[in-house]
């Protein structure tokens, strides 16, 4: 297993959130969306210019901008 930030993940790649490094309002907003350590996610796809990223987690699809995805560390299969 290796830990990468969410922006580096590829389409259909799955992983488990290990840490959120954002603080303040952005950190709270990310956690309020259900993205907390231990949550399993799968990248569904990206917009044509690679921003935003769509991910599937706990029964719904969510999109994040790359600058938000940079704060999320994910453990993936090597």
N, CA, C and O atoms as a GROMACS GRO file, in nm:
protein
  312
    1UNK      N    1   0.083  -0.118   0.000
    1UNK     CA    2   0.000   0.000   0.000
    1UNK      C    3   0.088   0.125   0.000
    1UNK      O    4   0.193   0.128   0.064
    2UNK      N    5   0.043   0.225  -0.072
    2UNK     CA    6   0.114   0.353  -0.072
    2UNK      C    7   0.014   0.465  -0.051
    2UNK      O    8  -0.105   0.449  -0.082
    3UNK      N    9   0.061   0.577   0.000
    3UNK     CA   10  -0.026   0.692   0.024
    3UNK      C   11   0.006   0.801  -0.076
    3UNK      O   12   0.121   0.843  -0.090
    4UNK      N   13  -0.098   0.848  -0.147
    4UNK     CA   14  -0.084   0.955  -0.245
    4UNK      C   15  -0.195   1.057  -0.220
    4UNK      O   16  -0.288   1.030  -0.145
    5UNK      N   17  -0.184   1.175  -0.282
    5UNK     CA   18  -0.297   1.265  -0.267
    5UNK      C   19  -0.401   1.232  -0.373
    5UNK      O   20  -0.370   1.173  -0.476
    6UNK      N   21  -0.524   1.271  -0.346
    6UNK     CA   22  -0.636   1.232  -0.432
    6UNK      C   23  -0.619   1.279  -0.576
    6UNK      O   24  -0.665   1.212  -0.668
    7UNK      N   25  -0.554   1.392  -0.597
    7UNK     CA   26  -0.536   1.443  -0.734
    7UNK      C   27  -0.458   1.344  -0.820
    7UNK      O   28  -0.479   1.339  -0.941
    8UNK      N   29  -0.369   1.265  -0.761
    8UNK     CA   30  -0.285   1.171  -0.836
    8UNK      C   31  -0.357   1.042  -0.872
    8UNK      O   32  -0.305   0.963  -0.950
    9UNK      N   33  -0.475   1.020  -0.818
    9UNK     CA   34  -0.547   0.894  -0.846
    9UNK      C   35  -0.598   0.892  -0.989
    9UNK      O   36  -0.629   0.996  -1.046
   10UNK      N   37  -0.608   0.773  -1.045
   10UNK     CA   38  -0.654   0.754  -1.182
   10UNK      C   39  -0.800   0.708  -1.183
   10UNK      O   40  -0.853   0.664  -1.081
   11UNK      N   41  -0.862   0.720  -1.299
   11UNK     CA   42  -1.001   0.677  -1.314
   11UNK      C   43  -1.017   0.531  -1.275
   11UNK      O   44  -0.935   0.447  -1.311
   12UNK      N   45  -1.122   0.501  -1.201
   12UNK     CA   46  -1.156   0.367  -1.151
   12UNK      C   47  -1.062   0.316  -1.043
   12UNK      O   48  -1.072   0.200  -1.004
   13UNK      N   49  -0.971   0.398  -0.994
   13UNK     CA   50  -0.881   0.358  -0.886
   13UNK      C   51  -0.954   0.378  -0.753
   13UNK      O   52  -1.023   0.478  -0.733
   14UNK      N   53  -0.937   0.283  -0.663
   14UNK     CA   54  -1.001   0.289  -0.531
   14UNK      C   55  -0.896   0.306  -0.423
   14UNK      O   56  -0.779   0.275  -0.441
   15UNK      N   57  -0.942   0.357  -0.310
   15UNK     CA   58  -0.852   0.374  -0.197
   15UNK      C   59  -0.928   0.411  -0.071
   15UNK      O   60  -1.051   0.426  -0.073
   16UNK      N   61  -0.855   0.426   0.037
   16UNK     CA   62  -0.911   0.462   0.166
   16UNK      C   63  -0.847   0.592   0.213
   16UNK      O   64  -0.724   0.604   0.214
   17UNK      N   65  -0.929   0.688   0.251
   17UNK     CA   66  -0.878   0.816   0.299
   17UNK      C   67  -0.799   0.792   0.428
   17UNK      O   68  -0.848   0.728   0.521
   18UNK      N   69  -0.678   0.845   0.432
   18UNK     CA   70  -0.592   0.831   0.550
   18UNK      C   71  -0.584   0.960   0.629
   18UNK      O   72  -0.576   0.956   0.752
   19UNK      N   73  -0.584   1.074   0.562
   19UNK     CA   74  -0.570   1.202   0.634
   19UNK      C   75  -0.625   1.316   0.551
   19UNK      O   76  -0.624   1.312   0.428
   20UNK      N   77  -0.673   1.419   0.620
   20UNK     CA   78  -0.716   1.544   0.559
   20UNK      C   79  -0.625   1.652   0.617
   20UNK      O   80  -0.626   1.675   0.738
   21UNK      N   81  -0.547   1.718   0.532
   21UNK     CA   82  -0.452   1.817   0.584
   21UNK      C   83  -0.508   1.959   0.581
   21UNK      O   84  -0.441   2.051   0.629
   22UNK      N   85  -0.626   1.979   0.528
   22UNK     CA   86  -0.688   2.113   0.526
   22UNK      C   87  -0.738   2.148   0.665
   22UNK      O   88  -0.784   2.061   0.740
   23UNK      N   89  -0.729   2.275   0.698
   23UNK     CA   90  -0.780   2.321   0.827
   23UNK      C   91  -0.881   2.432   0.803
   23UNK      O   92  -0.904   2.473   0.689
   24UNK      N   93  -0.941   2.480   0.908
   24UNK     CA   94  -1.034   2.591   0.897
   24UNK      C   95  -1.160   2.554   0.821
   24UNK      O   96  -1.207   2.441   0.826
   25UNK      N   97  -1.214   2.651   0.750
   25UNK     CA   98  -1.341   2.634   0.677
   25UNK      C   99  -1.333   2.524   0.571
   25UNK      O  100  -1.426   2.445   0.558
   26UNK      N  101  -1.223   2.519   0.496
   26UNK     CA  102  -1.209   2.416   0.393
   26UNK      C  103  -1.205   2.277   0.454
   26UNK      O  104  -1.271   2.186   0.405
   27UNK      N  105  -1.129   2.260   0.561
   27UNK     CA  106  -1.123   2.130   0.628
   27UNK      C  107  -1.259   2.086   0.680
   27UNK      O  108  -1.296   1.969   0.668
   28UNK      N  109  -1.334   2.180   0.738
   28UNK     CA  110  -1.467   2.150   0.788
   28UNK      C  111  -1.560   2.110   0.673
   28UNK      O  112  -1.637   2.015   0.685
   29UNK      N  113  -1.552   2.184   0.564
   29UNK     CA  114  -1.637   2.155   0.448
   29UNK      C  115  -1.610   2.016   0.390
   29UNK      O  116  -1.703   1.944   0.356
   30UNK      N  117  -1.483   1.980   0.380
   30UNK     CA  118  -1.446   1.847   0.328
   30UNK      C  119  -1.501   1.739   0.421
   30UNK      O  120  -1.558   1.640   0.374
   31UNK      N  121  -1.483   1.756   0.551
   31UNK     CA  122  -1.534   1.656   0.647
   31UNK      C  123  -1.687   1.650   0.646
   31UNK      O  124  -1.745   1.542   0.661
   32UNK      N  125  -1.754   1.765   0.630
   32UNK     CA  126  -1.900   1.767   0.624
   32UNK      C  127  -1.954   1.690   0.504
   32UNK      O  128  -2.068   1.642   0.508
   33UNK      N  129  -1.876   1.678   0.398
   33UNK     CA  130  -1.918   1.601   0.281
   33UNK      C  131  -1.902   1.451   0.303
   33UNK      O  132  -1.936   1.372   0.215
   34UNK      N  133  -1.851   1.411   0.419
   34UNK     CA  134  -1.834   1.269   0.449
   34UNK      C  135  -1.696   1.216   0.418
   34UNK      O  136  -1.672   1.096   0.431
   35UNK      N  137  -1.605   1.302   0.378
   35UNK     CA  138  -1.468   1.260   0.346
   35UNK      C  139  -1.384   1.270   0.472
   35UNK      O  140  -1.322   1.373   0.500
   36UNK      N  141  -1.382   1.162   0.547
   36UNK     CA  142  -1.308   1.154   0.673
   36UNK      C  143  -1.216   1.032   0.667
   36UNK      O  144  -1.240   0.941   0.588
   37UNK      N  145  -1.110   1.030   0.748
   37UNK     CA  146  -1.021   0.914   0.748
   37UNK      C  147  -1.099   0.783   0.770
   37UNK      O  148  -1.186   0.774   0.856
   38UNK      N  149  -1.064   0.683   0.689
   38UNK     CA  150  -1.129   0.553   0.695
   38UNK      C  151  -1.235   0.534   0.589
   38UNK      O  152  -1.282   0.422   0.568
   39UNK      N  153  -1.275   0.641   0.520
   39UNK     CA  154  -1.377   0.633   0.416
   39UNK      C  155  -1.318   0.576   0.288
   39UNK      O  156  -1.212   0.620   0.244
   40UNK      N  157  -1.386   0.478   0.229
   40UNK     CA  158  -1.341   0.422   0.102
   40UNK      C  159  -1.398   0.504  -0.012
   40UNK      O  160  -1.514   0.544  -0.009
   41UNK      N  161  -1.315   0.531  -0.113
   41UNK     CA  162  -1.356   0.609  -0.229
   41UNK      C  163  -1.312   0.540  -0.357
   41UNK      O  164  -1.224   0.455  -0.357
   42UNK      N  165  -1.376   0.579  -0.467
   42UNK     CA  166  -1.334   0.533  -0.600
   42UNK      C  167  -1.349   0.649  -0.696
   42UNK      O  168  -1.453   0.716  -0.697
   43UNK      N  169  -1.247   0.675  -0.776
   43UNK     CA  170  -1.250   0.783  -0.873
   43UNK      C  171  -1.337   0.740  -0.991
   43UNK      O  172  -1.311   0.637  -1.054
   44UNK      N  173  -1.440   0.820  -1.021
   44UNK     CA  174  -1.533   0.788  -1.130
   44UNK      C  175  -1.486   0.850  -1.262
   44UNK      O  176  -1.508   0.792  -1.369
   45UNK      N  177  -1.423   0.965  -1.256
   45UNK     CA  178  -1.378   1.030  -1.377
   45UNK      C  179  -1.337   1.174  -1.351
   45UNK      O  180  -1.340   1.222  -1.238
   46UNK      N  181  -1.298   1.239  -1.458
   46UNK     CA  182  -1.255   1.379  -1.449
   46UNK      C  183  -1.316   1.456  -1.565
   46UNK      O  184  -1.350   1.400  -1.668
   47UNK      N  185  -1.329   1.587  -1.545
   47UNK     CA  186  -1.376   1.674  -1.652
   47UNK      C  187  -1.270   1.678  -1.763
   47UNK      O  188  -1.156   1.636  -1.740
   48UNK      N  189  -1.305   1.727  -1.881
   48UNK     CA  190  -1.209   1.728  -1.993
   48UNK      C  191  -1.076   1.797  -1.961
   48UNK      O  192  -0.973   1.756  -2.014
   49UNK      N  193  -1.076   1.898  -1.877
   49UNK     CA  194  -0.950   1.965  -1.842
   49UNK      C  195  -0.897   1.915  -1.708
   49UNK      O  196  -0.814   1.982  -1.645
   50UNK      N  197  -0.943   1.797  -1.664
   50UNK     CA  198  -0.899   1.728  -1.542
   50UNK      C  199  -0.938   1.798  -1.413
   50UNK      O  200  -0.884   1.765  -1.307
   51UNK      N  201  -1.029   1.894  -1.418
   51UNK     CA  202  -1.075   1.959  -1.297
   51UNK      C  203  -1.222   1.995  -1.318
   51UNK      O  204  -1.250   2.072  -1.409
   52UNK      N  205  -1.314   1.945  -1.241
   52UNK     CA  206  -1.301   1.872  -1.115
   52UNK      C  207  -1.289   1.721  -1.133
   52UNK      O  208  -1.294   1.669  -1.245
   53UNK      N  209  -1.274   1.652  -1.021
   53UNK     CA  210  -1.268   1.507  -1.017
   53UNK      C  211  -1.398   1.456  -0.955
   53UNK      O  212  -1.446   1.512  -0.855
   54UNK      N  213  -1.456   1.352  -1.014
   54UNK     CA  214  -1.577   1.291  -0.959
   54UNK      C  215  -1.538   1.163  -0.886
   54UNK      O  216  -1.462   1.082  -0.938
   55UNK      N  217  -1.589   1.146  -0.765
   55UNK     CA  218  -1.558   1.026  -0.688
   55UNK      C  219  -1.686   0.968  -0.629
   55UNK      O  220  -1.784   1.038  -0.607
   56UNK      N  221  -1.681   0.840  -0.605
   56UNK     CA  222  -1.795   0.767  -0.548
   56UNK      C  223  -1.757   0.726  -0.406
   56UNK      O  224  -1.650   0.669  -0.384
   57UNK      N  225  -1.845   0.754  -0.312
   57UNK     CA  226  -1.821   0.718  -0.173
   57UNK      C  227  -1.954   0.701  -0.101
   57UNK      O  228  -2.050   0.771  -0.131
   58UNK      N  229  -1.958   0.612  -0.009
   58UNK     CA  230  -2.074   0.582   0.075
   58UNK      C  231  -2.209   0.607   0.008
   58UNK      O  232  -2.298   0.670   0.066
   59UNK      N  233  -2.224   0.556  -0.114
   59UNK     CA  234  -2.353   0.556  -0.181
   59UNK      C  235  -2.388   0.679  -0.262
   59UNK      O  236  -2.502   0.689  -0.308
   60UNK      N  237  -2.296   0.772  -0.282
   60UNK     CA  238  -2.326   0.886  -0.367
   60UNK      C  239  -2.202   0.931  -0.442
   60UNK      O  240  -2.089   0.896  -0.406
   61UNK      N  241  -2.224   1.010  -0.547
   61UNK     CA  242  -2.115   1.064  -0.627
   61UNK      C  243  -2.093   1.210  -0.588
   61UNK      O  244  -2.189   1.285  -0.570
   62UNK      N  245  -1.968   1.247  -0.575
   62UNK     CA  246  -1.929   1.380  -0.529
   62UNK      C  247  -1.822   1.434  -0.622
   62UNK      O  248  -1.739   1.357  -0.671
   63UNK      N  249  -1.821   1.564  -0.647
   63UNK     CA  250  -1.713   1.622  -0.726
   63UNK      C  251  -1.635   1.720  -0.638
   63UNK      O  252  -1.692   1.791  -0.555
   64UNK      N  253  -1.505   1.721  -0.660
   64UNK     CA  254  -1.414   1.810  -0.588
   64UNK      C  255  -1.322   1.878  -0.686
   64UNK      O  256  -1.282   1.819  -0.787
   65UNK      N  257  -1.288   2.001  -0.659
   65UNK     CA  258  -1.185   2.068  -0.739
   65UNK      C  259  -1.050   2.009  -0.701
   65UNK      O  260  -1.032   1.956  -0.591
   66UNK      N  261  -0.956   2.018  -0.793
   66UNK     CA  262  -0.823   1.963  -0.766
   66UNK      C  263  -0.757   2.029  -0.646
   66UNK      O  264  -0.686   1.963  -0.571
   67UNK      N  265  -0.779   2.158  -0.627
   67UNK     CA  266  -0.716   2.225  -0.512
   67UNK      C  267  -0.771   2.170  -0.380
   67UNK      O  268  -0.701   2.175  -0.279
   68UNK      N  269  -0.893   2.118  -0.379
   68UNK     CA  270  -0.948   2.053  -0.261
   68UNK      C  271  -0.894   1.911  -0.248
   68UNK      O  272  -0.863   1.866  -0.138
   69UNK      N  273  -0.883   1.841  -0.360
   69UNK     CA  274  -0.832   1.704  -0.361
   69UNK      C  275  -0.687   1.696  -0.314
   69UNK      O  276  -0.644   1.594  -0.262
   70UNK      N  277  -0.612   1.804  -0.332
   70UNK     CA  278  -0.472   1.805  -0.288
   70UNK      C  279  -0.457   1.788  -0.138
   70UNK      O  280  -0.352   1.743  -0.092
   71UNK      N  281  -0.558   1.823  -0.060
   71UNK     CA  282  -0.551   1.814   0.085
   71UNK      C  283  -0.589   1.676   0.140
   71UNK      O  284  -0.583   1.654   0.261
   72UNK      N  285  -0.628   1.584   0.051
   72UNK     CA  286  -0.676   1.454   0.095
   72UNK      C  287  -0.574   1.346   0.059
   72UNK      O  288  -0.545   1.324  -0.058
   73UNK      N  289  -0.520   1.279   0.161
   73UNK     CA  290  -0.425   1.171   0.142
   73UNK      C  291  -0.501   1.038   0.141
   73UNK      O  292  -0.582   1.010   0.230
   74UNK      N  293  -0.474   0.956   0.040
   74UNK     CA  294  -0.546   0.830   0.020
   74UNK      C  295  -0.447   0.714   0.012
   74UNK      O  296  -0.344   0.724  -0.054
   75UNK      N  297  -0.479   0.605   0.078
   75UNK     CA  298  -0.397   0.484   0.070
   75UNK      C  299  -0.453   0.398  -0.043
   75UNK      O  300  -0.571   0.365  -0.043
   76UNK      N  301  -0.367   0.363  -0.138
   76UNK     CA  302  -0.407   0.284  -0.256
   76UNK      C  303  -0.315   0.163  -0.269
   76UNK      O  304  -0.206   0.159  -0.210
   77UNK      N  305  -0.360   0.066  -0.346
   77UNK     CA  306  -0.276  -0.049  -0.378
   77UNK      C  307  -0.159  -0.002  -0.464
   77UNK      O  308  -0.177   0.080  -0.553
   78UNK      N  309  -0.041  -0.054  -0.438
   78UNK     CA  310   0.079  -0.011  -0.512
   78UNK      C  311   0.083  -0.064  -0.651
   78UNK      O  312   0.178  -0.037  -0.725
   0.00000   0.00000   0.00000
